[in-house]
Amino acid sequence: MDFLSLLVLMFLTLIVLLSHAQQPSCYDEERNALIHFNQSFKIDCDKVRSPYSDLILHPKTLSWGSNGTNCCSWEGVECDMLTGRVISLNLSSSCLYGSIHSNSTLFQLVHLQELDLHYNNFTFSPIPNAIGIFSELKILNLRSSFFQGQIPLEFSLLSKLSFLDLSYNVGGYELGDVLANLTSLRVLGLGNCGLYGPIPSSLGKLTKLNALNLKENDFIGTIPSSIQNLTQLFFVRLPSNQISGPIPSWFGNLTKLTYMNFDFNHLSGSFPPSLFQLNRLETLSLQGNDLTGTLQLDSFLKLRNIMIIDLRSPNTTLSNLKYLSLASCNLSKFPEFIAHQTNLHLLDLAYNSLFGQIPQNLMNSSIHSLEGIYLSNNLITGFHNHTTILPWSSLHLLELQDNLFRGQLPIPPSSVIHYDVSNNILSGEIPSVICNLSSILVLDLSNNNLSGDFPLCSGSGISDSLLVLNLRNNSFHGTVPLQCQHESELRMADFSNNHFQGKLQQPFTTCMNLEYLDFSFNQLSDVFPSWLGSFPRLKVILMRENKFHGVIGKPQNSTSEFQMLQIIDMSHNYFIGPLPYEYMFSWNSMKAFKMSNLTYMKAWENITFNSNAIGQAVTGYDYSTTIIWVECETKNLAEERIPDPNKNTFRKEIPSCSSSSRSLPNA
């Protein structure tokens, strides 16, 4: 035999071996056992009820025999690759209707390592004593299968069992020590089994246990101290029982816990400090108990992985909790325990996935103490019942930007200092009550669909305190609301991308502190506002894309007008006539301007509130914009009218300019 033929033979032999390895042949006695087991049931999907409405029922045994006599290929059956013995039988949700008795041929499958019969209907028959024959069994799932009665003592023979779920069957007995020998168990589910009496201390012998579910039974008494031996436990669920007494301090030793739910029991006493040493904890739910006392802020700061906290209890308060930050925690719902706070000063839930309306119970929280609320970068659509007058009487800072707020503008209390609701879907007119915000420093309403005339507040209204007014990219119309009264602190005002029209109205007094002014992309029709030259700190004027027109007159005092000006954009208007040299030569600040020196781009620094809770939370309002950067040199041009590339029409000497778009970075 040549070498090539030998390779072909070896290849064919390998294929045969692999085919046999992939699909072993089952033993006749096990095939017959499966057939007789199946024949002992009816297939009736109407008889299989489930607590889960979306359960998909699929009678697996209906296909048995249709693809041959090798039971290892039947749906739900798995055989050992080497021995061919049936080691797994998964008939979950198969619409089996009938009883299982100890003489069932099922118990001839003595090599089973996995038996899954959950979501069938075994007509309230008891779990057969013959279950103890499965000495190799590692997984047993009989959940929601209409079994009834006690767990057989023969369960103690299943020493290799690592997964056991008997939940949602009919019990009515004390658990006792029947499971004490199952020391290999990692998952134990006994929820909704009608168990009563004390939790057996023998559960403490199951030291490999990872998950324990005893929900909705009638267990009484205290939590046995032996549970502290379950140091591998990461999931414990014990709600809706009759457990009483305190939460044992040794729970802090179960350092792998990530989920802990003791809802609706009769637990009493205070919260043990050790509970807040569980730094892997993601869910802590203790609502509906009789716990008392006050929790300190430091306790919560230790739960660094926490995502769900529910401590609702008639006697439990977090009265000392003043600062709560759950920003960037992937929250999709507002934490309900916040509703029970009475002394919260700062709440930070920014950068999550909070969706829908802010619930009423949160709006009722800490009404007289909340000073700062950060809810930016979520999916919030509004306040409960479309509330527009917000209740927090001491609020200084409210950040709602980058959400889905719609409808009318929510109005914060008059105490507010910083209010940002930019990048939402707000619409409608601004109510005149906004003039009551007599302490406000920053008002940012940009990038919404607000419309109508912006209120012109008089007296000691909004205009006296403002540092920043940003109305950019809305649908406002009417007169530009530029106001400077008394000793106004206004530093930055942006009216761009709206529908303001008519002439600019000169304020009653000089805006002594105004540094940045943007009228761009409106419908303003006026001559050049030379009176802006009297604003001594004005550094940026943007008036692009309007209907400004006429000749730009010479400055009355070239040494004092526009003395700090560094950027001006007059492009895309209708100016005509000569461009006065006096302006060009007197704008000394523009000559010294450097892109790296953008101090005018920040409205203020080191603004603090009179609250220790907020402190230095707000230190400035940074601003950036895109302008046309112009580099010019003066040239003598002819007398004729020359069209300017920026759609103005000047004559005589104008600068020869090259332009490019640049974005000014934040300072």
Helices and strands as residue ranges (DSSP letters): H 3-22, H 28-39, E 42-43, G 45-47, G 60-63, G 71-73, E 77-79, E 86-90, E 96-97, G 105-108, E 114-116, G 129-133, E 139-141, G 153-157, E 163-165, E 187-189, E 196-198, G 201-205, E 211-213, E 218-221, G 225-229, E 235-237, E 242-245, G 249-253, E 259-261, E 266-269, G 273-277, E 283-285, E 290-291, E 293-294, H 297-301, E 308-310, E 316-317, E 323-325, G 336-340, E 346-348, E 355-358, H 360-363, E 372-374, E 379-383, G 384-386, E 397-399, E 406-407, E 418-420, E 425-429, G 432-436, E 442-444, E 449-452, H 462-465, E 468-470, E 475-478, E 492-494, E 499-502, E 516-518, E 523-524, G 530-534, E 540-542, E 549-551, E 567-569, E 574-578, H 581-586, H 588-591, G 599-601, E 626-634, E 642-643, E 649-651, E 655-663
